[in-house]
């Protein structure tokens, strides 16, 4: 009977796929960016899934020590396969992605290498990068301290130049100056890019980067004057506990002067601090690179959660039958659709804005090399804001997907608790999201203040140049179907963002001084920044849909998802649109009506739309999200793998349960 029900679930999911009104293979191309990207991803995903070393279904059940050793083993095996198969940089990156276990390699490739490439001289790059590329050294990025994270200028570690020996003395003068959180630092890294206050000739020149060896390359023991270790377990089982986030203290550790990263500034043999000819703005290129990668990761994490929730919602049946007939698929309930399909649309939206950010990184880099800084401030605001909005939305969405899967979503085997625990640090690393949004808002306030000066806003802020029209325009929507017009959507979002920014600037201007005004209006500033970033995401989704997209029905489905995302954001922030007069209450009601219709249109294609993410069961890591839909037998089988089930009678029975049951507590040795 149970097997018959399971077979019906499998057949049912197949029927969902067969009913899709679009070409799933072409949607995979639209998602991945190119047919080549789909092919490479397929190849690397299968390579990882077929290798028993990369097994990950047991990692929530093993101890922290075993988990870390397993991470070391997987990282070594991945490198072995990369070398043996002579994988390209693209292929190697995808292989590491599909291994799907946080570890020291993430920071080595994601932060240590880019820091040297971005801040090191050509000579320094020639020395250090070959060692890093061959894993002859393992690097991490030691910036955050016990007492300071977002406030980089407040870091306390010092690097004092000693002209007698031509060395910098790296020192941790206080407990709070201990480096705290760097991934890979705790147990694996041999070297670090350490950020410290540069002091020479008695003057503090602020924060600079230094390459510091931490451990012996012979036996991996800490070098003299270096104290370091792991900071302890983190939130969740398995999850980010595979990463050895570390603590590091220096006791007057000496390094050669040429291990200061000197592309932008340097200290001479005599101890003079001098700026190089390279403009400091080039550092923004590395920042844009890191943040575009974070936005891309948001889309991956969100799409994984949505894939699990959609597939399981198509399998799960509850209620709906009064006469003994079949129960209703959870996915058919409008309440489920209204919560889930906007998250599906968000995954696509974040994917496409992430693609655009890759272009922006190339554009910014080229302009910086040509000493064109005209778009730099706008690019900073854009990337900082997108990092903040997409990571916060993704963390919230993963938790929502867990709840959408009911009680089973709380099981580790669902994959959702671990996915959430792995992802949620993104809201604070590489810039706390609130701090980043306030930076965005300050740039928006500056742009508003210049609107009457004749200086035209650029890039994603160009709409602000249309201030006279957007401050007084009236939304032309008369029917629910009018909300399918991208021009109406675009105008409403532009008017909302601009009016909120102008209103906030006016309120700040009424304060005794600008600093007090910013402090008093900081909650409003956050909302202004979010409105601007949501406009960018909607705009880039619209632009994607307006491209020539091949494949039967693909463009239509993307258009539906684009409208779902835009109207979901409008519904969620309806108060902003109404308060600024961008739309009327009646138009808001029409938007909600159209959103419901769009969700009904997404429903027949939901399973195929998550299939287009092209994730293997291994990468997805979820019993609930299995491609074949064979959920309940797999859940039952998975339960018996837990270490608690290794014995029928539990350990501790004779010490604690038997005395209790036999009323012998007075005689037992508790």
C-alpha positions as CSV (number, residue, x, y, z in Angstrom):
1,X,0.0,0.0,0.0
2,X,2.8,2.4,1.0
3,X,4.8,1.5,-2.1
4,X,1.7,2.0,-4.3
5,X,1.3,5.5,-2.8
6,X,5.0,6.2,-3.4
7,X,4.7,5.1,-7.0
8,X,1.7,7.4,-7.5
9,X,3.8,10.3,-6.2
10,X,6.5,9.6,-8.7
11,X,4.0,9.3,-11.6
12,X,2.3,12.5,-10.4
13,X,5.6,14.5,-10.5
14,X,6.2,13.2,-14.0
15,X,2.8,14.4,-15.0
16,X,3.5,17.8,-13.7
17,X,6.6,18.0,-15.9
18,X,4.8,16.7,-18.9
19,X,2.2,19.5,-18.6
20,X,4.7,22.3,-18.6
21,X,3.9,24.9,-21.2
22,X,7.5,25.7,-22.2
23,X,10.7,24.2,-23.3
24,X,12.5,23.2,-20.1
25,X,15.9,22.8,-21.8
26,X,15.7,26.3,-23.2
27,X,14.7,27.6,-19.8
28,X,17.9,26.0,-18.4
29,X,19.9,28.0,-20.9
30,X,18.0,31.2,-19.9
31,X,18.8,30.5,-16.3
32,X,22.5,29.5,-16.8
33,X,23.2,32.2,-19.3
34,X,24.3,30.0,-22.2
35,X,24.2,26.5,-23.6
36,X,27.9,26.1,-22.8
37,X,27.2,27.0,-19.2
38,X,24.5,24.4,-19.0
39,X,26.8,21.7,-20.4
40,X,29.7,22.5,-18.1
41,X,27.4,22.6,-15.1
42,X,25.9,19.3,-16.0
43,X,29.4,17.7,-16.4
44,X,30.7,19.0,-13.1
45,X,27.5,18.2,-11.1
46,X,27.6,14.6,-12.4
47,X,31.3,14.3,-11.6
48,X,30.7,15.3,-8.0
49,X,27.5,13.3,-7.5
50,X,29.1,10.1,-8.8
51,X,32.2,10.3,-6.5
52,X,31.7,8.6,-3.1
53,X,34.3,10.9,-1.5
54,X,31.9,13.8,-1.9
55,X,29.1,12.1,0.0
56,X,27.3,14.7,2.3
57,X,24.1,13.0,3.6
58,X,25.7,12.2,6.9
59,X,27.4,15.5,7.9
60,X,24.6,16.6,10.2
61,X,25.1,13.4,12.2
62,X,28.9,13.5,12.8
63,X,31.0,15.4,15.4
64,X,32.6,18.7,14.7
65,X,36.1,17.1,14.6
66,X,34.9,14.4,12.1
67,X,33.2,17.1,10.0
68,X,36.3,19.2,9.8
69,X,38.5,16.2,8.8
70,X,35.9,15.3,6.2
71,X,36.1,18.8,4.8
72,X,39.9,18.5,4.6
73,X,39.5,15.2,2.8
74,X,37.0,16.6,0.3
75,X,39.1,19.7,-0.4
76,X,42.2,17.6,-1.1
77,X,40.3,15.2,-3.3
78,X,38.7,18.0,-5.2
79,X,42.1,19.5,-5.9
80,X,43.4,16.1,-7.0
81,X,40.5,15.8,-9.5
82,X,41.0,19.3,-10.8
83,X,44.7,18.6,-11.5
84,X,44.1,15.1,-12.9
85,X,41.4,16.2,-15.3
86,X,43.1,19.5,-16.1
87,X,40.0,21.4,-15.5
88,X,39.6,25.0,-16.6
89,X,39.1,27.8,-14.0
90,X,35.4,27.8,-14.8
91,X,35.1,24.0,-14.4
92,X,37.2,24.0,-11.2
93,X,34.9,26.7,-9.7
94,X,31.8,24.7,-10.5
95,X,33.3,21.5,-9.1
96,X,34.0,23.3,-5.8
97,X,30.5,24.7,-5.9
98,X,28.8,21.3,-6.2
99,X,31.0,19.8,-3.5
100,X,28.8,22.1,-1.4
101,X,30.7,22.1,1.9
102,X,32.1,25.4,3.3
103,X,35.8,25.2,3.9
104,X,39.1,26.9,3.8
105,X,39.3,26.8,0.0
106,X,36.4,29.3,-0.2
107,X,38.4,32.0,1.4
108,X,41.6,31.0,-0.3
109,X,40.1,31.6,-3.7
110,X,37.4,34.1,-2.8
111,X,39.4,36.6,-0.7
112,X,43.1,35.8,-0.3
113,X,43.9,35.5,-4.0
114,X,41.7,38.5,-5.0
115,X,43.3,40.7,-2.3
116,X,46.8,40.0,-3.6
117,X,45.7,40.5,-7.2
118,X,44.0,43.8,-6.3
119,X,46.4,45.3,-3.8
120,X,49.8,43.7,-4.6
121,X,52.4,45.0,-6.9
122,X,53.4,43.1,-10.0
123,X,56.4,41.8,-8.2
124,X,54.3,40.7,-5.2
125,X,51.8,39.0,-7.5
126,X,54.6,37.1,-9.3
127,X,55.9,35.9,-5.9
128,X,52.8,34.9,-4.1
129,X,50.1,34.0,-6.6
130,X,51.9,31.0,-8.1
131,X,52.3,29.6,-4.6
132,X,48.6,30.2,-4.0
133,X,47.5,28.8,-7.3
134,X,49.4,25.6,-6.7
135,X,48.2,25.3,-3.0
136,X,51.8,25.5,-1.9
137,X,50.4,28.0,0.6
138,X,46.9,28.3,2.0
139,X,45.6,31.8,2.6
140,X,42.8,33.6,4.4
141,X,41.6,37.1,4.9
142,X,42.2,38.5,8.4
143,X,40.3,41.7,8.7
144,X,37.5,41.4,11.3
145,X,38.4,41.6,14.9
146,X,36.8,40.7,18.1
147,X,35.9,44.3,18.8
148,X,35.3,45.6,15.2
149,X,33.7,44.3,12.1
150,X,31.9,46.8,9.9
151,X,33.9,49.7,11.2
152,X,37.2,48.8,9.4
153,X,38.7,52.1,10.3
154,X,38.4,51.1,14.0
155,X,40.6,48.0,13.7
156,X,43.2,47.9,16.4
157,X,45.9,45.5,15.2
158,X,49.1,47.5,14.5
159,X,51.9,47.1,11.9
160,X,54.8,49.3,13.1
161,X,57.8,49.8,10.8
162,X,61.2,49.3,12.3
163,X,63.8,51.0,10.0
164,X,66.7,49.3,11.8
165,X,65.7,45.9,10.5
166,X,63.6,46.9,7.5
167,X,60.6,45.0,9.0
168,X,57.1,45.6,10.1
169,X,56.2,44.5,13.7
170,X,52.7,43.1,13.7
171,X,51.1,43.3,17.1
172,X,47.7,42.8,18.9
173,X,47.7,45.4,21.6
174,X,44.4,44.5,23.2
175,X,42.1,41.5,23.6
176,X,39.6,43.1,21.2
177,X,42.3,43.5,18.6
178,X,42.3,39.7,18.2
179,X,41.4,38.7,14.7
180,X,38.1,36.9,14.9
181,X,36.0,35.1,12.3
182,X,38.3,34.7,9.3
183,X,37.3,31.5,7.6
184,X,40.2,29.0,7.1
185,X,42.2,30.7,9.8
186,X,41.4,28.4,12.7
187,X,43.2,25.2,11.5
188,X,44.1,25.3,7.8
189,X,45.7,28.5,6.7
190,X,49.5,28.9,6.5
191,X,49.3,32.6,5.5
192,X,46.9,35.5,5.8
193,X,46.4,38.9,4.4
194,X,46.2,40.8,7.7
195,X,44.7,44.2,7.9
196,X,46.4,46.5,10.5
197,X,47.1,50.1,11.3
198,X,50.3,51.1,9.5
199,X,52.6,53.1,11.8
200,X,55.8,54.6,10.7
201,X,57.9,57.6,12.0
202,X,55.4,57.8,14.9
203,X,52.4,58.5,12.6
204,X,49.3,56.3,12.1
205,X,48.5,56.0,8.4
206,X,45.4,53.9,8.8
207,X,44.4,50.4,7.6
208,X,46.7,48.6,5.2
209,X,47.1,44.9,4.2
210,X,50.1,42.7,5.0
211,X,51.0,39.2,3.9
212,X,51.9,37.3,7.1
213,X,52.9,33.7,7.5
214,X,51.1,32.0,10.4
215,X,52.2,28.4,10.4
216,X,55.3,26.4,9.6
217,X,55.3,24.9,6.1
218,X,57.1,21.9,7.6
219,X,54.9,20.8,10.4
220,X,52.0,23.3,10.4
221,X,52.7,24.5,13.9
222,X,52.1,28.2,14.7
223,X,55.2,30.4,14.2
224,X,56.7,32.2,17.2
225,X,54.5,35.1,18.5
226,X,51.4,33.7,16.7
227,X,48.5,32.4,18.8
228,X,45.6,31.0,16.8
229,X,42.8,28.5,16.9
230,X,39.1,27.9,16.1
231,X,36.4,30.1,17.6
232,X,34.0,27.2,18.2
233,X,30.8,25.8,16.9
234,X,28.3,27.8,14.9
235,X,24.5,27.8,14.4
236,X,23.1,24.6,13.0
237,X,24.1,20.9,12.6
238,X,26.8,20.4,9.9
239,X,26.2,23.6,8.1
240,X,29.0,26.2,8.5
241,X,30.6,24.1,11.2
242,X,32.8,22.6,8.5
243,X,34.6,25.9,8.2
244,X,37.4,26.6,10.7
245,X,36.6,30.2,11.5
246,X,39.5,31.4,13.6
247,X,41.0,33.6,16.3
248,X,44.4,35.1,15.8
249,X,46.7,37.2,18.1
250,X,50.2,38.6,17.3
251,X,52.9,39.2,19.9
252,X,55.4,41.5,18.1
253,X,55.7,39.3,15.0
254,X,58.2,40.6,12.4
255,X,57.7,40.4,8.7
256,X,59.9,41.9,5.8
257,X,58.8,45.3,4.6
258,X,58.1,43.9,1.1
259,X,55.2,41.9,2.6
260,X,53.1,45.0,2.9
261,X,50.7,45.0,-0.1
262,X,52.1,48.0,-2.0
263,X,50.1,48.6,-5.1
264,X,48.5,51.7,-3.8
265,X,51.0,52.9,-1.2
266,X,54.3,51.9,0.3
267,X,56.9,52.5,3.0
268,X,60.4,53.2,1.8
269,X,63.5,51.6,3.3
270,X,63.9,54.8,5.3
271,X,60.4,54.6,6.7
272,X,58.8,57.3,4.5
273,X,55.1,56.7,3.6
274,X,54.4,57.4,0.0
275,X,51.5,56.9,-2.4
276,X,52.0,55.1,-5.6
277,X,50.8,56.4,-9.0
278,X,48.0,53.8,-8.9
279,X,44.7,55.5,-7.9
280,X,43.1,54.1,-4.7
281,X,39.8,53.8,-6.6
282,X,41.1,50.6,-8.2
283,X,40.3,48.8,-4.9
284,X,36.6,49.2,-5.8
285,X,37.1,46.7,-8.6
286,X,37.9,43.9,-6.1
287,X,34.9,45.0,-3.9
288,X,32.5,44.8,-6.9
289,X,33.9,41.4,-7.8
290,X,33.2,40.0,-4.3
291,X,29.8,41.5,-4.0
292,X,28.6,40.3,-7.4
293,X,29.7,36.8,-6.3
294,X,27.6,37.2,-3.2
295,X,24.5,38.2,-5.2
296,X,25.0,35.2,-7.4
297,X,25.3,33.0,-4.3
298,X,22.0,34.4,-3.1
299,X,20.3,33.2,-6.2
300,X,21.8,29.8,-5.9
301,X,20.7,29.4,-2.2
302,X,17.2,30.8,-2.8
303,X,16.7,28.6,-5.9
304,X,17.7,25.5,-3.9
305,X,15.2,26.2,-1.2
306,X,12.4,27.0,-3.7
307,X,13.2,23.9,-5.6
308,X,12.7,21.8,-2.5
309,X,9.5,23.6,-1.5
310,X,7.9,23.4,-4.9
311,X,8.6,19.8,-5.5
312,X,7.5,18.7,-2.1
313,X,4.4,20.9,-2.3
314,X,3.5,19.0,-5.5
315,X,3.9,15.7,-3.7
316,X,2.3,16.6,-0.3
317,X,-1.5,16.2,-0.1
318,X,-3.6,17.4,2.7
319,X,-7.4,17.9,3.3
320,X,-9.7,18.9,0.5
321,X,-11.8,15.7,0.3
322,X,-15.1,15.2,2.1
323,X,-16.3,12.0,0.4
324,X,-13.2,9.8,0.6
325,X,-11.7,10.9,-2.6
326,X,-8.1,12.0,-3.1
327,X,-6.7,14.8,-1.0
328,X,-5.6,18.1,-2.5
329,X,-2.0,18.8,-3.5
330,X,-0.6,21.5,-1.2
331,X,0.7,23.3,-4.2
332,X,-2.9,23.8,-5.4
333,X,-3.9,25.9,-2.3
334,X,-3.8,29.6,-3.1
335,X,-2.3,30.4,0.2
336,X,0.7,28.2,-0.7
337,X,1.0,29.8,-4.1
338,X,0.9,33.3,-2.7
339,X,3.7,32.5,-0.3
340,X,5.9,30.3,-2.6
341,X,5.6,31.7,-6.1
342,X,7.0,35.2,-5.3
343,X,10.0,33.4,-3.9
344,X,10.4,31.4,-7.1
345,X,10.2,34.7,-9.0
346,X,12.7,36.2,-6.6
347,X,15.2,33.4,-7.4
348,X,15.0,34.2,-11.1
349,X,15.2,38.0,-10.4
350,X,18.3,37.6,-8.3
351,X,19.9,35.4,-11.0
352,X,19.4,38.0,-13.7
353,X,20.5,41.0,-11.6
354,X,23.6,38.9,-10.7
355,X,24.3,38.3,-14.4
356,X,24.1,42.1,-14.9
357,X,26.5,42.6,-12.0
358,X,29.1,40.5,-13.9
359,X,28.9,43.0,-16.7
360,X,29.1,45.9,-14.3
361,X,32.3,44.5,-12.8
362,X,33.9,44.3,-16.3
363,X,32.7,47.8,-17.1
364,X,33.9,49.3,-13.8
365,X,37.3,47.6,-14.1
366,X,37.8,48.9,-17.6
367,X,36.8,52.5,-16.6
368,X,39.1,52.4,-13.6
369,X,42.0,51.3,-15.7
370,X,41.3,54.2,-18.0
371,X,41.1,56.5,-14.9
372,X,37.4,57.1,-15.5
373,X,35.8,57.4,-12.1
374,X,32.5,58.9,-13.2
375,X,30.4,55.8,-12.3
376,X,32.4,54.7,-9.3
377,X,30.1,56.0,-6.5
378,X,27.0,54.8,-8.3
379,X,28.6,51.3,-8.7
380,X,29.5,51.2,-5.0
381,X,25.9,52.1,-4.0
382,X,24.5,49.5,-6.5
383,X,26.7,46.6,-5.4
384,X,26.5,47.4,-1.7
385,X,22.7,47.7,-1.9
386,X,22.2,44.6,-4.0
387,X,24.4,42.6,-1.5
388,X,22.2,43.7,1.4
389,X,18.8,43.3,-0.2
390,X,19.4,39.9,-1.9
391,X,21.1,38.3,1.1
392,X,18.4,39.5,3.6
393,X,15.6,38.4,1.2
394,X,17.2,35.0,0.6
395,X,17.7,34.3,4.3
396,X,14.1,35.1,5.0
397,X,13.0,33.1,2.0
398,X,14.8,29.9,3.0
399,X,13.1,30.0,6.4
400,X,9.8,30.6,4.6
401,X,10.4,27.6,2.4
402,X,11.1,25.5,5.5
403,X,7.7,26.5,6.9
404,X,6.0,25.8,3.5
405,X,7.2,22.2,3.8
406,X,5.3,21.8,7.1
407,X,6.8,19.7,9.9
408,X,9.0,17.7,7.6
409,X,10.8,20.8,6.7
410,X,12.3,20.9,10.2
411,X,14.1,17.6,9.6
412,X,17.8,17.8,8.8
413,X,17.1,15.4,5.9
414,X,14.9,18.0,4.3
415,X,18.1,20.0,3.6
416,X,16.5,23.3,4.6
417,X,17.8,23.7,8.2
418,X,21.4,23.2,7.1
419,X,20.9,25.4,4.0
420,X,19.6,28.2,6.2
421,X,22.4,27.8,8.7
422,X,25.0,27.9,5.9
423,X,23.5,30.9,4.2
424,X,22.4,33.3,7.0
425,X,26.0,34.5,7.7
426,X,25.8,36.3,4.4
427,X,23.7,39.0,6.0
428,X,26.6,40.1,8.1
429,X,29.9,39.1,6.3
430,X,31.4,41.4,3.7
431,X,29.5,44.3,5.3
432,X,26.5,44.2,7.7
433,X,23.4,44.7,5.6
434,X,22.1,47.7,7.7
435,X,25.4,49.5,7.5
436,X,25.6,48.9,3.7
437,X,22.1,50.2,3.1
438,X,22.9,53.3,5.1
439,X,25.9,53.8,2.8
440,X,23.6,53.5,-0.2
441,X,21.2,56.0,1.3
442,X,23.9,58.6,1.9
443,X,24.9,58.4,-1.7
444,X,21.3,58.8,-2.7
445,X,20.9,61.8,-0.5
446,X,24.0,63.3,-2.1
447,X,22.6,62.7,-5.6
448,X,19.3,64.4,-4.6
449,X,21.2,67.4,-3.3
450,X,22.8,67.8,-6.7
451,X,19.7,67.5,-8.9
452,X,19.4,71.3,-9.3
453,X,23.1,71.7,-10.1
454,X,22.9,70.4,-13.6
455,X,24.9,67.3,-12.8
456,X,23.1,64.4,-14.3
457,X,22.8,61.2,-12.3
458,X,24.4,58.1,-14.0
459,X,23.8,54.4,-14.3
460,X,21.1,53.0,-12.0
461,X,20.5,56.5,-10.6
462,X,19.8,58.0,-14.0
463,X,16.0,57.9,-13.4
464,X,16.5,60.6,-10.7
465,X,17.4,63.1,-13.4
466,X,13.7,62.9,-14.4
467,X,12.8,64.4,-11.1
468,X,10.2,67.0,-12.3
469,X,8.1,64.4,-14.1
470,X,8.4,61.6,-11.5
471,X,7.5,63.9,-8.6
472,X,4.1,64.7,-10.1
473,X,3.2,61.9,-12.5
474,X,0.0,59.9,-12.0
475,X,-0.2,56.1,-12.5
476,X,-2.2,55.3,-15.7
477,X,-3.4,51.9,-14.4
478,X,-7.2,51.4,-14.8
479,X,-7.6,47.6,-14.9
480,X,-5.8,44.7,-13.3
481,X,-4.4,43.8,-16.7
482,X,-2.8,47.2,-17.0
483,X,-0.3,46.0,-14.3
484,X,1.1,43.7,-17.0
485,X,2.5,46.7,-18.8
486,X,6.2,47.0,-18.0
487,X,6.2,50.7,-18.6
488,X,3.5,51.2,-15.9
489,X,5.5,49.0,-13.4
490,X,8.8,50.8,-14.2
491,X,7.3,54.2,-13.7
492,X,5.6,53.3,-10.4
493,X,8.8,51.9,-9.0
494,X,10.8,54.9,-10.2
495,X,8.3,57.4,-8.7
496,X,8.3,55.6,-5.4
497,X,12.1,55.5,-5.1
498,X,12.6,59.1,-6.1
499,X,9.8,60.5,-3.9
500,X,10.9,58.6,-0.9
501,X,14.5,59.9,-1.4
502,X,13.4,63.5,-1.9
503,X,11.1,63.4,1.1
504,X,13.8,62.0,3.3
505,X,16.3,64.6,2.0
506,X,13.9,67.4,2.9
507,X,13.4,66.0,6.4
508,X,17.1,65.7,7.0
509,X,17.5,69.3,5.8
510,X,15.2,70.5,8.6
511,X,17.5,69.0,11.3
512,X,20.0,71.3,13.2
513,X,22.9,69.7,11.3
514,X,23.3,67.0,8.7
515,X,24.8,64.5,11.1
516,X,21.8,64.8,13.5
517,X,19.5,64.6,10.5
518,X,21.0,61.4,9.3
519,X,20.9,59.9,12.7
520,X,17.3,60.8,13.3
521,X,16.1,59.6,9.9
522,X,18.2,56.5,9.7
523,X,15.1,54.1,9.7
524,X,13.7,56.2,6.8
525,X,17.1,56.1,5.0
526,X,17.1,52.3,5.1
527,X,13.7,52.2,3.4
528,X,14.9,54.7,0.8
529,X,17.9,52.5,0.0
530,X,15.7,49.4,-0.3
531,X,13.3,51.1,-2.6
532,X,16.2,52.1,-4.9
533,X,17.6,48.6,-5.0
534,X,14.3,47.0,-5.6
535,X,13.9,49.3,-8.6
536,X,17.2,48.1,-9.9
537,X,16.2,44.4,-9.6
538,X,12.8,45.0,-11.3
539,X,14.5,47.0,-14.1
540,X,17.1,44.3,-14.8
541,X,14.4,41.6,-14.8
542,X,12.3,43.7,-17.3
543,X,15.4,44.2,-19.5
544,X,16.1,40.5,-19.4
545,X,12.5,39.6,-20.6
546,X,12.7,42.2,-23.4
547,X,15.7,40.4,-24.9
548,X,15.4,37.9,-27.7
549,X,14.9,34.7,-25.7
550,X,14.7,31.4,-27.7
551,X,12.6,28.4,-26.9
552,X,8.9,27.7,-26.9
553,X,7.1,29.5,-24.1
554,X,10.2,30.6,-22.3
555,X,9.8,34.3,-22.8
556,X,6.2,34.1,-21.6
557,X,7.1,32.3,-18.4
558,X,9.9,34.7,-17.6
559,X,7.4,37.6,-18.2
560,X,5.0,36.0,-15.7
561,X,7.8,35.6,-13.2
562,X,8.9,39.2,-13.7
563,X,5.4,40.5,-13.1
564,X,5.0,38.3,-10.1
565,X,8.2,39.7,-8.6
566,X,7.3,43.3,-9.3
567,X,3.7,43.0,-8.0
568,X,4.8,41.0,-5.0
569,X,7.2,43.8,-4.0
570,X,4.5,46.4,-4.7
571,X,2.1,44.4,-2.4
572,X,4.7,44.0,0.3
573,X,5.6,47.7,0.3
574,X,2.1,49.0,-0.6
575,X,2.3,51.6,2.2
576,X,5.3,53.3,0.5
577,X,3.5,53.5,-2.9
578,X,0.3,54.9,-1.3
579,X,2.0,57.3,1.0
580,X,4.1,58.8,-1.8
581,X,1.0,59.1,-4.0
582,X,2.5,56.9,-6.7
583,X,-0.7,54.8,-7.0
584,X,-4.2,55.0,-5.5
585,X,-5.7,52.5,-3.1
586,X,-7.8,51.2,-6.0
587,X,-4.7,50.7,-8.2
588,X,-3.1,48.9,-5.3
589,X,-6.2,46.6,-5.1
590,X,-5.9,45.9,-8.9
591,X,-2.2,45.0,-8.4
592,X,-3.2,42.5,-5.8
593,X,-5.9,41.1,-8.0
594,X,-3.4,40.7,-10.9
595,X,-0.8,39.1,-8.6
596,X,-3.3,36.3,-7.8
597,X,-4.1,35.7,-11.4
598,X,-0.4,35.5,-12.2
599,X,0.2,32.9,-9.5
600,X,-2.6,30.8,-11.0
601,X,-0.7,31.0,-14.4
602,X,2.6,30.0,-12.8
603,X,1.0,26.9,-11.1
604,X,0.9,24.5,-14.1
605,X,4.6,25.3,-14.8
606,X,6.0,25.5,-11.2
607,X,7.7,22.1,-11.1
608,X,9.3,22.6,-14.5
609,X,10.4,26.1,-13.6
610,X,12.4,24.7,-10.6
611,X,13.7,21.8,-12.8
612,X,15.2,24.5,-15.0
613,X,17.7,25.2,-12.1
614,X,19.2,21.9,-13.2
615,X,20.3,20.8,-9.7
616,X,21.3,17.2,-9.0
617,X,19.8,15.4,-6.0
618,X,23.3,15.4,-4.5
619,X,23.7,19.2,-4.8
620,X,20.1,19.8,-3.6
621,X,20.7,17.6,-0.5
622,X,17.1,17.1,0.3
623,X,14.8,14.1,0.7
624,X,11.8,16.3,0.2
625,X,13.2,17.8,-3.0
626,X,14.1,14.6,-4.8
627,X,13.7,14.8,-8.5
628,X,11.9,11.5,-8.7
629,X,9.3,12.5,-6.0
630,X,9.9,9.3,-4.0
631,X,9.8,11.3,-0.8
632,X,8.1,9.1,1.9
633,X,10.0,5.9,1.5
634,X,13.2,8.0,1.5
635,X,12.2,9.8,4.6
636,X,11.5,6.5,6.4
637,X,14.8,5.1,5.2
638,X,16.7,8.2,6.2
639,X,15.4,8.1,9.8
640,X,17.0,4.7,10.4
641,X,20.5,6.1,9.5
642,X,20.5,8.3,12.6
643,X,23.2,7.3,15.2
644,X,20.4,7.1,17.9
645,X,19.0,4.1,16.0
646,X,22.3,2.1,16.1
647,X,21.0,0.4,19.2
648,X,17.5,-0.7,19.9
649,X,17.8,0.0,23.7
650,X,19.3,3.4,24.1
651,X,22.6,4.1,25.9
652,X,21.8,5.4,29.3
653,X,18.8,3.1,29.8
654,X,20.3,1.1,32.6
655,X,21.7,4.3,34.3
656,X,18.6,6.5,34.0
657,X,15.5,5.1,32.4
658,X,15.4,1.7,34.2
659,X,15.7,3.2,37.7
660,X,13.0,5.7,36.9
661,X,10.6,3.1,35.5
662,X,11.3,0.6,38.3
663,X,10.9,3.4,40.9
664,X,14.5,2.8,42.1
665,X,15.7,6.4,41.9
666,X,16.8,6.4,45.6
667,X,19.1,3.5,45.0
668,X,20.5,4.7,41.7
669,X,23.7,6.8,41.3
670,X,22.5,9.8,39.4
